[in-house]
Amino acid sequence: MTDLITRPRRLRQSAALRALFEETTLSLNDLVLPDLC
C-alpha cells in the first residue's frame, strides 16, 4: 500500500509528456454502436 502514497513525478517534467498522460474526456459522440441489422 505504500506504493500508492509515493507518485512518480518524472513524467510531469516535460509538457509533451504531460499532454500524453493528461485525462481525456469521453462523450456520447465518441462511442460507436454496433450495426446488428
N, C-alpha and C positions, 0 to 999 in steps of 0.2 A: 504493500500500500504506500510505501514511502516513495515509490517511483512516480506516483501521481502528484506528489507535492512539488517536486522539482520539475520545472518545464524547460526544455531546451530553448535558448534564446538565440542560437546561432542563425536560425532561419529568418530572424527579424532584422538582421543587419542590412540586407540588401532590399531595396524597394522592389526589384524584379522578383525576388523570391517571395516577398510578402504578397505580391499580386497573384502569384501562383497558388498560394495556400490560403488566401482570404476566403471567407464564407461566400457562398453563392446563393442566390435566391432562385426558387423554383415556382413557376406559375402554371396555371392550367394550360396555357398555350404551349408550354414546353413538353407536355405529355402527349404520347401517341397512342391512340386507341386501335386495337386490332380490328381488321375488317373480316368479320366471320361470315358475311353473306355470300 
